[in-house]
Amino acid sequence: MHPYQNHYHDVVQKDLILCNNVKTASKLPVIKKMSVYLGSEKADSNYVVSFFAGLKIISGQTPILIKKKTFSRLGGNRDIVGGKVTLRGCRSYSFIYKLLFDVFPGIRQFDGLKLPAHSSIYCFVLKDIFVFEELIPLFPYFEDLSNLQCQFYFNTNNRSDILFLGNSLQLCFIP
């Protein structure tokens, strides 16, 4: 078990039980899963290989290919190609730990994450993927990659539960 997951089970769950007056741990708010996306409108093979390798290096898990067509009113159809990694359990806590202690401190002028608008999903975008230190030595291979989108999925019912869980996990939510 990852130390950050141990922190959730040993400290955060007990705080949530005391503060929310919940009788069982199964009803406590928790991060169900986390999805990480990387993609663009480019569909050439070099780009596909680079974002697959980038996601593999960042998350430690093999990504799946996402391809969808978009239609515009101007008559131009385009393919959007990307990759997706879904992290659950220990891998999600490991990735959150990496975000909190390696990635966010490396972002200039990081003021925190805005409070989620939805009661069970939180999404944010990292515009510079080179805040992940493991990609810096491989800059020529990944210089064309665009934004990295991260989504947290919670089992919460309202925004106050997300705020409490986020503050307990030190997710830097700004109310």
MDAnalysis code that builds the backbone (N, CA, C; Angstrom):
import MDAnalysis as mda
import numpy as np

u = mda.Universe.empty(525, n_residues=175, atom_resindex=np.repeat(np.arange(175), 3), trajectory=True)
u.add_TopologyAttr("name", ["N", "CA", "C"] * 175)
u.add_TopologyAttr("resid", np.arange(1, 176))
u.add_TopologyAttr("resname", ["MET", "HIS", "PRO", "TYR", "GLN", "ASN", "HIS", "TYR", "HIS", "ASP", "VAL", "VAL", "GLN", "LYS", "ASP", "LEU", "ILE", "LEU", "CYS", "ASN", "ASN", "VAL", "LYS", "THR", "ALA", "SER", "LYS", "LEU", "PRO", "VAL", "ILE", "LYS", "LYS", "MET", "SER", "VAL", "TYR", "LEU", "GLY", "SER", "GLU", "LYS", "ALA", "ASP", "SER", "ASN", "TYR", "VAL", "VAL", "SER", "PHE", "PHE", "ALA", "GLY", "LEU", "LYS", "ILE", "ILE", "SER", "GLY", "GLN", "THR", "PRO", "ILE", "LEU", "ILE", "LYS", "LYS", "LYS", "THR", "PHE", "SER", "ARG", "LEU", "GLY", "GLY", "ASN", "ARG", "ASP", "ILE", "VAL", "GLY", "GLY", "LYS", "VAL", "THR", "LEU", "ARG", "GLY", "CYS", "ARG", "SER", "TYR", "SER", "PHE", "ILE", "TYR", "LYS", "LEU", "LEU", "PHE", "ASP", "VAL", "PHE", "PRO", "GLY", "ILE", "ARG", "GLN", "PHE", "ASP", "GLY", "LEU", "LYS", "LEU", "PRO", "ALA", "HIS", "SER", "SER", "ILE", "TYR", "CYS", "PHE", "VAL", "LEU", "LYS", "ASP", "ILE", "PHE", "VAL", "PHE", "GLU", "GLU", "LEU", "ILE", "PRO", "LEU", "PHE", "PRO", "TYR", "PHE", "GLU", "ASP", "LEU", "SER", "ASN", "LEU", "GLN", "CYS", "GLN", "PHE", "TYR", "PHE", "ASN", "THR", "ASN", "ASN", "ARG", "SER", "ASP", "ILE", "LEU", "PHE", "LEU", "GLY", "ASN", "SER", "LEU", "GLN", "LEU", "CYS", "PHE", "ILE", "PRO"])
u.atoms.positions = np.array([
    [0.841, -1.169, 0.000],
    [0.000, 0.000, 0.000],
    [0.895, 1.245, 0.000],
    [0.532, 2.217, -0.781],
    [1.292, 3.461, -0.871],
    [1.148, 4.250, 0.434],
    [2.196, 4.959, 0.859],
    [2.103, 5.733, 2.116],
    [0.969, 6.761, 2.106],
    [0.663, 7.311, 0.952],
    [-0.425, 8.289, 0.879],
    [-1.778, 7.603, 1.068],
    [-1.897, 6.366, 0.588],
    [-3.110, 5.586, 0.810],
    [-3.210, 5.211, 2.294],
    [-2.093, 4.916, 2.910],
    [-2.084, 4.660, 4.356],
    [-2.543, 5.898, 5.123],
    [-2.129, 7.067, 4.672],
    [-2.563, 8.315, 5.300],
    [-4.084, 8.450, 5.224],
    [-4.654, 8.101, 4.068],
    [-6.117, 8.174, 3.945],
    [-6.782, 7.223, 4.938],
    [-6.304, 5.975, 4.989],
    [-6.950, 4.977, 5.851],
    [-6.708, 5.229, 7.340],
    [-5.522, 5.697, 7.692],
    [-5.190, 5.855, 9.110],
    [-5.612, 7.197, 9.693],
    [-5.571, 8.259, 8.908],
    [-5.831, 9.591, 9.443],
    [-7.134, 10.182, 8.914],
    [-7.265, 10.228, 7.598],
    [-8.394, 10.928, 6.980],
    [-9.718, 10.234, 7.292],
    [-9.760, 8.918, 7.204],
    [-11.013, 8.214, 7.504],
    [-11.468, 8.466, 8.934],
    [-10.548, 8.459, 9.878],
    [-10.914, 8.705, 11.277],
    [-11.425, 10.136, 11.466],
    [-10.778, 11.089, 10.797],
    [-11.255, 12.477, 10.876],
    [-12.643, 12.619, 10.265],
    [-12.869, 11.955, 9.150],
    [-14.173, 12.039, 8.498],
    [-15.267, 11.416, 9.360],
    [-14.954, 10.318, 10.028],
    [-15.944, 9.674, 10.903],
    [-16.273, 10.579, 12.084],
    [-15.260, 11.211, 12.665],
    [-15.502, 12.096, 13.803],
    [-16.250, 13.369, 13.401],
    [-15.926, 13.926, 12.255],
    [-16.537, 15.203, 11.842],
    [-17.922, 15.031, 11.220],
    [-18.134, 13.943, 10.490],
    [-19.399, 13.762, 9.774],
    [-20.387, 12.881, 10.503],
    [-19.981, 12.313, 11.634],
    [-20.868, 11.471, 12.415],
    [-21.384, 10.281, 11.599],
    [-20.504, 9.646, 10.850],
    [-20.840, 8.486, 10.031],
    [-20.472, 7.233, 10.814],
    [-21.318, 6.219, 10.723],
    [-21.089, 5.017, 11.526],
    [-20.213, 3.976, 10.834],
    [-20.213, 3.935, 9.506],
    [-19.406, 2.947, 8.797],
    [-18.464, 3.645, 7.828],
    [-17.326, 3.022, 7.611],
    [-16.326, 3.603, 6.710],
    [-16.734, 3.489, 5.250],
    [-17.681, 2.608, 4.929],
    [-18.095, 2.447, 3.536],
    [-18.882, 3.645, 3.010],
    [-19.409, 4.472, 3.895],
    [-20.176, 5.650, 3.472],
    [-19.331, 6.911, 3.426],
    [-18.047, 6.789, 3.707],
    [-17.165, 7.952, 3.698],
    [-16.799, 8.355, 2.270],
    [-16.565, 9.641, 2.049],
    [-16.116, 10.064, 0.726],
    [-14.717, 9.546, 0.440],
    [-14.511, 9.132, -0.788],
    [-13.231, 8.576, -1.207],
    [-13.048, 8.876, -2.695],
    [-11.814, 8.853, -3.142],
    [-11.538, 8.988, -4.569],
    [-11.713, 7.613, -5.194],
    [-12.713, 7.479, -6.085],
    [-12.984, 6.190, -6.710],
    [-11.934, 5.840, -7.760],
    [-11.675, 6.793, -8.641],
    [-10.693, 6.560, -9.685],
    [-10.192, 7.898, -10.185],
    [-9.185, 7.824, -11.025],
    [-8.605, 9.009, -11.617],
    [-8.298, 8.708, -13.066],
    [-8.662, 9.613, -13.965],
    [-8.375, 9.436, -15.385],
    [-7.417, 10.531, -15.835],
    [-6.451, 10.129, -16.649],
    [-5.464, 11.054, -17.196],
    [-5.525, 10.945, -18.707],
    [-5.717, 12.085, -19.388],
    [-5.863, 12.130, -20.842],
    [-4.751, 12.966, -21.450],
    [-4.314, 12.550, -22.624],
    [-3.350, 13.318, -23.387],
    [-3.679, 13.091, -24.853],
    [-3.873, 14.157, -25.610],
    [-4.208, 13.978, -27.010],
    [-4.240, 15.276, -27.777],
    [-4.475, 15.153, -29.083],
    [-4.498, 16.326, -29.944],
    [-5.178, 15.972, -31.256],
    [-5.217, 16.949, -32.162],
    [-5.806, 16.723, -33.475],
    [-4.823, 16.063, -34.427],
    [-3.561, 16.015, -34.064],
    [-2.578, 15.353, -34.911],
    [-2.813, 13.857, -34.853],
    [-2.701, 13.213, -36.004],
    [-2.949, 11.774, -36.027],
    [-1.799, 10.996, -36.635],
    [-0.626, 11.604, -36.793],
    [0.482, 10.858, -37.381],
    [1.071, 9.879, -36.370],
    [1.763, 8.889, -36.877],
    [2.223, 7.792, -36.022],
    [3.256, 8.251, -34.993],
    [4.113, 9.220, -35.340],
    [5.106, 9.707, -34.372],
    [4.435, 10.345, -33.167],
    [3.374, 11.083, -33.424],
    [2.670, 11.732, -32.326],
    [1.988, 10.703, -31.430],
    [1.374, 9.702, -32.040],
    [0.692, 8.659, -31.266],
    [1.690, 7.916, -30.376],
    [2.836, 7.586, -30.928],
    [3.860, 6.893, -30.140],
    [4.356, 7.789, -29.006],
    [4.516, 9.092, -29.276],
    [5.037, 9.974, -28.233],
    [4.040, 10.156, -27.093],
    [2.731, 10.312, -27.383],
    [1.821, 10.476, -26.247],
    [1.572, 9.165, -25.534],
    [1.650, 8.030, -26.244],
    [1.560, 6.748, -25.548],
    [2.735, 6.586, -24.581],
    [3.944, 6.879, -25.056],
    [5.130, 6.747, -24.208],
    [5.079, 7.750, -23.054],
    [4.618, 8.969, -23.331],
    [4.514, 9.979, -22.276],
    [3.558, 9.570, -21.178],
    [2.390, 9.064, -21.559],
    [1.431, 8.606, -20.550],
    [1.965, 7.413, -19.765],
    [2.659, 6.530, -20.450],
    [3.241, 5.359, -19.780],
    [4.286, 5.792, -18.753],
    [5.120, 6.770, -19.117],
    [6.152, 7.244, -18.201],
    [5.532, 7.996, -17.028],
    [4.536, 8.856, -17.312],
    [3.922, 9.664, -16.260],
    [3.141, 8.814, -15.266],
    [2.351, 7.863, -15.778],
    [1.439, 7.129, -14.903],
    [1.939, 5.745, -14.493],
    [2.852, 5.167, -15.269],
    [3.319, 3.830, -14.966],
    [2.353, 2.750, -15.415],
    [1.419, 3.095, -16.262],
    [0.401, 2.157, -16.727],
    [0.235, 2.329, -18.233],
    [-0.082, 1.257, -18.930],
    [-0.245, 1.316, -20.377],
    [-1.547, 2.014, -20.747],
    [-1.475, 3.059, -21.580],
    [-2.692, 3.796, -21.956],
    [-3.487, 3.069, -23.040],
    [-4.742, 3.477, -23.184],
    [-5.573, 2.974, -24.271],
    [-5.770, 4.095, -25.277],
    [-5.969, 3.735, -26.519],
    [-6.133, 4.700, -27.597],
    [-7.565, 5.203, -27.637],
    [-7.702, 6.506, -27.792],
    [-9.009, 7.128, -27.952],
    [-9.002, 7.834, -29.290],
    [-10.006, 7.543, -30.102],
    [-10.125, 8.205, -31.394],
    [-11.569, 8.589, -31.582],
    [-11.802, 9.855, -31.869],
    [-13.169, 10.267, -32.125],
    [-13.189, 11.297, -33.227],
    [-14.277, 11.306, -33.948],
    [-14.466, 12.269, -35.028],
    [-15.326, 13.401, -34.520],
    [-14.957, 14.590, -34.916],
    [-15.778, 15.745, -34.602],
    [-16.259, 16.360, -35.899],
    [-17.456, 16.834, -35.887],
    [-18.053, 17.454, -37.058],
    [-18.284, 18.925, -36.755],
    [-17.927, 19.770, -37.699],
    [-18.167, 21.198, -37.500],
    [-19.189, 21.689, -38.518],
    [-19.749, 22.798, -38.243],
    [-20.764, 23.372, -39.131],
    [-20.160, 23.861, -40.438],
    [-18.873, 24.125, -40.414],
    [-18.215, 24.623, -41.617],
    [-17.871, 23.502, -42.588],
    [-18.197, 22.291, -42.244],
    [-17.983, 21.162, -43.145],
    [-16.666, 20.450, -42.956],
    [-15.866, 20.861, -42.030],
    [-14.576, 20.214, -41.818],
    [-14.657, 19.143, -40.749],
    [-14.476, 17.894, -41.135],
    [-14.416, 16.811, -40.155],
    [-12.966, 16.634, -39.744],
    [-12.755, 16.324, -38.495],
    [-11.395, 16.093, -38.052],
    [-11.380, 14.966, -37.031],
    [-10.274, 14.269, -36.999],
    [-10.092, 13.185, -36.037],
    [-9.279, 13.703, -34.864],
    [-9.738, 13.404, -33.694],
    [-8.968, 13.712, -32.499],
    [-8.448, 12.394, -31.954],
    [-7.150, 12.307, -31.799],
    [-6.521, 11.091, -31.324],
    [-5.897, 11.388, -29.974],
    [-6.052, 10.463, -29.057],
    [-5.487, 10.657, -27.733],
    [-5.321, 9.346, -26.998],
    [-4.834, 9.461, -25.807],
    [-4.658, 8.307, -24.952],
    [-5.252, 8.573, -23.589],
    [-5.657, 7.512, -22.930],
    [-6.300, 7.628, -21.629],
    [-5.755, 6.542, -20.708],
    [-5.538, 6.937, -19.470],
    [-5.138, 5.993, -18.436],
    [-6.103, 6.169, -17.270],
    [-6.671, 5.072, -16.787],
    [-7.535, 5.111, -15.612],
    [-6.786, 4.477, -14.446],
    [-6.634, 5.257, -13.389],
    [-5.888, 4.805, -12.219],
    [-6.845, 4.557, -11.067],
    [-6.711, 3.408, -10.448],
    [-7.537, 3.056, -9.290],
    [-6.639, 2.545, -8.173],
    [-7.156, 2.620, -6.972],
    [-6.462, 2.046, -5.820],
    [-5.111, 2.679, -5.553],
    [-4.110, 1.834, -5.375],
    [-2.775, 2.282, -5.003],
    [-2.162, 3.188, -6.066],
    [-2.420, 2.897, -7.341],
    [-1.849, 3.728, -8.413],
    [-2.419, 5.134, -8.408],
    [-3.704, 5.276, -8.055],
    [-4.277, 6.627, -8.007],
    [-3.678, 7.424, -6.862],
    [-3.490, 6.806, -5.707],
    [-2.874, 7.510, -4.586],
    [-1.415, 7.843, -4.881],
    [-0.733, 6.967, -5.575],
    [0.651, 7.237, -5.968],
    [0.719, 8.426, -6.924],
    [-0.213, 8.509, -7.872],
    [-0.232, 9.621, -8.821],
    [-0.593, 10.931, -8.118],
    [-1.545, 10.885, -7.196],
    [-1.907, 12.090, -6.444],
    [-0.711, 12.570, -5.611],
    [0.003, 11.637, -5.018],
    [1.198, 11.986, -4.254],
    [2.227, 12.666, -5.153],
    [2.412, 12.113, -6.357],
    [3.344, 12.717, -7.311],
    [2.898, 14.119, -7.695],
    [1.592, 14.316, -7.900],
    [1.078, 15.643, -8.229],
    [1.342, 16.630, -7.100],
    [1.034, 16.221, -5.879],
    [1.132, 17.131, -4.739],
    [2.559, 17.521, -4.384],
    [3.472, 16.567, -4.452],
    [4.803, 16.822, -3.929],
    [5.884, 16.990, -4.987],
    [5.594, 16.680, -6.244],
    [6.578, 16.864, -7.313],
    [6.103, 17.850, -8.374],
    [4.849, 17.718, -8.806],
    [4.361, 18.488, -9.945],
    [3.894, 19.885, -9.539],
    [2.965, 19.986, -8.596],
    [2.427, 21.298, -8.215],
    [3.511, 22.254, -7.704],
    [4.481, 21.802, -6.895],
    [5.537, 22.740, -6.490],
    [6.401, 23.227, -7.660],
    [6.435, 22.479, -8.755],
    [7.226, 22.881, -9.918],
    [6.510, 23.846, -10.846],
    [5.247, 24.108, -10.599],
    [4.473, 25.025, -11.441],
    [4.666, 26.441, -10.916],
    [5.044, 27.335, -11.817],
    [5.200, 28.735, -11.418],
    [3.836, 29.352, -11.176],
    [3.749, 30.154, -10.179],
    [2.534, 30.875, -9.819],
    [1.347, 29.940, -9.597],
    [1.593, 28.824, -8.922],
    [0.505, 27.908, -8.594],
    [-0.208, 28.417, -7.354],
    [-1.482, 28.741, -7.508],
    [-2.253, 29.310, -6.405],
    [-3.181, 28.300, -5.748],
    [-3.258, 27.104, -6.275],
    [-4.171, 26.096, -5.752],
    [-5.189, 25.713, -6.811],
    [-6.029, 24.755, -6.470],
    [-7.067, 24.272, -7.383],
    [-8.401, 24.896, -6.994],
    [-9.141, 25.341, -7.974],
    [-10.457, 25.913, -7.698],
    [-11.392, 24.831, -7.177],
    [-12.329, 25.231, -6.356],
    [-13.295, 24.290, -5.800],
    [-14.118, 23.671, -6.931],
    [-14.329, 22.367, -6.911],
    [-15.061, 21.718, -7.993],
    [-16.487, 22.251, -8.132],
    [-16.945, 22.366, -9.376],
    [-18.307, 22.814, -9.644],
    [-19.295, 21.657, -9.551],
    [-18.841, 20.453, -9.802],
    [-19.694, 19.267, -9.770],
    [-19.515, 18.552, -8.444],
    [-20.508, 17.786, -8.047],
    [-20.446, 17.148, -6.733],
    [-19.641, 15.854, -6.710],
    [-19.297, 15.287, -7.854],
    [-18.561, 14.028, -7.813],
    [-17.401, 13.933, -8.794],
    [-17.168, 14.958, -9.615],
    [-16.071, 14.936, -10.582],
    [-15.290, 16.242, -10.463],
    [-13.972, 16.129, -10.513],
    [-13.136, 17.318, -10.551],
    [-12.136, 17.168, -11.678],
    [-12.022, 18.181, -12.502],
    [-11.146, 18.136, -13.668],
    [-10.226, 19.356, -13.658],
    [-8.976, 19.147, -14.028],
    [-8.055, 20.254, -14.225],
    [-7.084, 19.894, -15.343],
    [-6.443, 20.916, -15.894],
    [-5.550, 20.743, -17.035],
    [-4.176, 21.274, -16.671],
    [-3.161, 20.486, -16.994],
    [-1.776, 20.931, -16.858],
    [-1.292, 21.318, -18.255],
    [-0.998, 22.590, -18.458],
    [-0.618, 23.067, -19.787],
    [0.805, 22.685, -20.163],
    [1.665, 22.527, -19.193],
    [3.054, 22.152, -19.454],
    [3.290, 20.764, -18.878],
    [3.485, 19.785, -19.751],
    [3.686, 18.420, -19.248],
    [5.097, 18.195, -18.727],
    [5.976, 19.157, -18.957],
    [7.348, 18.999, -18.493],
    [7.526, 19.365, -17.026],
    [6.427, 19.576, -16.311],
    [6.515, 19.674, -14.855],
    [6.742, 18.282, -14.260],
    [6.500, 17.243, -15.065],
    [6.865, 15.888, -14.670],
    [8.347, 15.715, -14.986],
    [9.161, 15.606, -13.962],
    [10.614, 15.602, -14.126],
    [11.121, 14.447, -14.963],
    [10.399, 13.340, -15.008],
    [10.870, 12.187, -15.768],
    [10.787, 12.410, -17.278],
    [10.074, 13.445, -17.732],
    [9.979, 13.743, -19.160],
    [11.047, 14.727, -19.633],
    [11.682, 15.446, -18.733],
    [12.642, 16.478, -19.119],
    [13.832, 15.917, -19.899],
    [14.462, 14.811, -19.482],
    [15.587, 14.307, -20.286],
    [15.169, 13.834, -21.683],
    [13.900, 13.567, -21.870],
    [13.405, 13.075, -23.165],
    [12.664, 14.166, -23.932],
    [13.042, 15.419, -23.710],
    [12.344, 16.561, -24.302],
    [12.155, 16.457, -25.820],
    [13.157, 16.059, -26.608],
    [12.942, 16.026, -28.068],
    [11.818, 15.088, -28.506],
    [11.549, 14.053, -27.729],
    [10.497, 13.103, -28.097],
    [9.102, 13.615, -27.745],
    [9.014, 14.489, -26.743],
    [7.714, 14.916, -26.230],
    [7.427, 16.404, -26.412],
    [8.237, 17.114, -27.195],
    [8.049, 18.559, -27.299],
    [6.757, 18.947, -28.006],
    [6.157, 18.068, -28.790],
    [4.914, 18.385, -29.497],
    [3.659, 18.071, -28.697],
    [3.812, 17.460, -27.546],
    [2.639, 17.078, -26.769],
    [1.959, 18.296, -26.171],
    [0.649, 18.213, -26.075],
    [-0.129, 19.349, -25.585],
    [-0.511, 19.143, -24.122],
    [-1.653, 19.648, -23.746],
    [-2.121, 19.647, -22.365],
    [-2.413, 18.249, -21.841],
    [-2.214, 18.093, -20.550],
    [-2.553, 16.860, -19.856],
    [-3.788, 17.143, -19.013],
    [-4.830, 16.370, -19.224],
    [-6.079, 16.577, -18.492],
    [-6.220, 15.486, -17.441],
    [-6.504, 15.902, -16.210],
    [-6.684, 14.966, -15.094],
    [-8.098, 15.097, -14.553],
    [-8.734, 13.970, -14.288],
    [-10.076, 13.971, -13.707],
    [-10.089, 13.067, -12.481],
    [-10.612, 13.620, -11.383],
    [-10.831, 12.849, -10.162],
    [-12.307, 12.485, -10.107],
    [-12.611, 11.255, -9.750],
    [-13.993, 10.823, -9.556],
    [-14.176, 10.479, -8.078],
    [-15.081, 11.198, -7.416],
    [-15.356, 11.003, -5.998],
    [-16.697, 10.305, -5.825],
    [-16.920, 9.700, -4.666],
    [-18.240, 9.141, -4.368],
    [-18.958, 10.049, -3.371],
    [-18.874, 11.342, -3.596],
    [-19.473, 12.316, -2.690],
    [-20.824, 12.784, -3.218],
    [-21.621, 13.361, -2.321],
    [-22.956, 13.815, -2.686],
    [-23.045, 15.328, -2.854],
    [-22.129, 16.055, -2.249],
    [-22.189, 17.510, -2.360],
    [-20.780, 18.092, -2.371],
    [-20.706, 19.375, -2.658],
    [-19.414, 20.042, -2.796],
    [-18.692, 20.189, -1.454],
    [-19.433, 20.280, -0.374],
    [-18.778, 20.419, 0.931],
    [-18.015, 19.137, 1.295],
    [-18.546, 17.971, 0.893],
    [-17.818, 16.717, 1.121],
    [-16.515, 16.687, 0.324],
    [-16.572, 17.182, -0.916],
    [-15.355, 17.225, -1.734],
    [-14.338, 18.177, -1.114],
    [-14.798, 19.323, -0.649],
    [-13.897, 20.290, -0.025],
    [-13.249, 19.697, 1.230],
    [-14.045, 19.016, 2.041],
    [-13.504, 18.415, 3.258],
    [-12.511, 17.308, 2.925],
    [-12.868, 16.442, 1.958],
    [-11.963, 15.365, 1.550],
    [-10.702, 15.934, 0.918],
    [-10.862, 16.934, 0.055],
    [-9.704, 17.544, -0.590],
    [-8.758, 18.197, 0.397],
    [-9.301, 18.895, 1.401],
    [-8.448, 19.503, 2.416],
    [-7.788, 18.445, 3.277],
    [-8.469, 17.353, 3.552],
    [-7.891, 16.268, 4.344],
    [-6.739, 15.595, 3.591],
    [-6.885, 15.475, 2.267],
    [-5.836, 14.866, 1.442],
    [-4.824, 15.892, 0.952],
    [-4.956, 17.140, 1.387],
    [-4.049, 18.228, 1.028],
    [-4.057, 18.511, -0.475],
    [-5.240, 18.508, -1.089],
    [-5.360, 18.724, -2.528],
    [-5.373, 20.201, -2.930],
    [-5.164, 21.111, -2.047],
    [-5.007, 22.534, -2.348],
    [-6.269, 23.162, -2.936],
    [-7.448, 22.733, -2.526],
    [-8.680, 23.355, -3.015],
    [-8.852, 24.739, -2.405],
    [-9.203, 25.701, -3.242],
    [-9.456, 27.056, -2.782],
    [-10.977, 27.256, -2.779],
    [-11.576, 27.566, -1.627],
    [-13.042, 27.734, -1.596],
    [-13.487, 29.018, -2.275],
])
